Amino acid sequence: MKTQSIIAVGLALAAITARPVARADTAQWGPAVSIDPGGINNVNTPAQEGCPIESPDGRSLFFASNRAGGQGGIDIWVAFRDGPNQPWSDPHVMPPWVNSAYDDFCPTPLSGGKLFFVSRRPGGCGVNDSDIYYTSLHPVLGWLPPVNLGCEVNSPGDEFSPSYVAAGGGKLFFSSNRDGAHKIYVSAGSQNGWFDPPTEAVELNLAGFNSVRPNVRQDGRQIVFDSDRPGGLGGFDIWTATRISVYHAWSPPVNLGPNVNSSFPETRPSFSRNGKRLYFGSGRPGEGSSDIHVSNRQDAGHDRDDDDHDDDDDDRDGREHDERGGGRGR
């Protein structure tokens, strides 16, 4: 009887301590297409466009471009649409206290008019290197002056593509070359409202290769990023990994295949909030050296969390974000 009890306890402990690894993403992504074929809506242009990401309500598209009309170098722009089946059009440049005379890119809008982005402006944690900044949209004052996240999250190297996920207590994912090649890091939200020192997401990185510009689905259970690791179609490709919950390890990354990737570089992928659309920059032939493309999730059996059922607070935050300017500036 005593032996049976010991065995039962052992089995229970094994069940508790086991760390199951999520299977690789099996979603079927449709063939990627330009979001602005022929450049008729002035979103894709002969200049460089990339770093695309939807606002939480899906009616604004933030992106980076070195087109004329900005503050200099690469600037953050915002395109708009009236509904999910409408084309993107009418891009506006973010105001000069968000953009600068230096490169500003990798925007990440959040609910409630909050924005993370990356900038090479002076006053950061390195010389001519990029840091992560934060700003928010005030109902009267417009976009507030950006604040550097500090030199624990940032480093003397380059930081790219902040991706904040509220699930699991709040985590900030990003990539950095602070130790050589770009790797993906994660920083937990701290009690003082800022972020703790980051740790490496080791299961996503591959020694000797770059893992860059991550974006995490809003439920925290799928990540996409670009990488030059072996097994791709050429140069930088988009890769993905999943996990059972925000408390489990990531699955081994898999390449998203030829519907998404090409022999040209694909960079900075991002999910729409409902997980059904995947945006990215691509160097494949188009309007300029890099254009914005989108692929739509095709499978009907994807996780329930991917469905369009954002809560009322998020929808209201998104409407406020657009109605108060959504990047038009004041």
Stockholm file with secondary structure:
# STOCKHOLM 1.0

chainA/1-330         MKTQSIIAVGLALAAITARPVARADTAQWGPAVSIDPGGINNVNTPAQEGCPIESPDGRSLFFASNRAGGQGGIDIWVAFRDGPNQPWSDPHVMPPWVNSAYDDFCPTPLSGGKLFFVSRRPGGCGVNDSDIYYTSLHPVLGWLPPVNLGCEVNSPGDEFSPSYVAAGGGKLFFSSNRDGAHKIYVSAGSQNGWFDPPTEAVELNLAGFNSVRPNVRQDGRQIVFDSDRPGGLGGFDIWTATRISVYHAWSPPVNLGPNVNSSFPETRPSFSRNGKRLYFGSGRPGEGSSDIHVSNRQDAGHDRDDDDHDDDDDDRDGREHDERGGGRGR
#=GR chainA/1-330 SS CHHHHHHHHHHHHHHHHCCCCCCCCCCCBCCCEESSGGGTTSSSCSSBEEEEEECTTSSEEEEEECCTTSSSSSEEEEEECSSTTSCCEEEEECCTTTSCSSCEEEEEEETTTEEEEEECCTTSSSSSCCEEEEEEEETTTEECCCEECCTTTSCSSCEEEEEEECGGGCEEEEEECTTSSCEEEEEEBCTTSSBCCCEECGGGCCTTSCEEEEEECTTSSEEEEEECCTTSSSSSEEEEEECSSTTSCCCCCEECCTTTCCSSCEEEEEECTTSCEEEEEECSSSSSSBEEEEEEBCCTTCCGGGSSCCCHHHHHHHHHHHHTTTTCCC
#=GC SS_cons         CHHHHHHHHHHHHHHHHCCCCCCCCCCCBCCCEESSGGGTTSSSCSSBEEEEEECTTSSEEEEEECCTTSSSSSEEEEEECSSTTSCCEEEEECCTTTSCSSCEEEEEEETTTEEEEEECCTTSSSSSCCEEEEEEEETTTEECCCEECCTTTSCSSCEEEEEEECGGGCEEEEEECTTSSCEEEEEEBCTTSSBCCCEECGGGCCTTSCEEEEEECTTSSEEEEEECCTTSSSSSEEEEEECSSTTSCCCCCEECCTTTCCSSCEEEEEECTTSCEEEEEECSSSSSSBEEEEEEBCCTTCCGGGSSCCCHHHHHHHHHHHHTTTTCCC
//
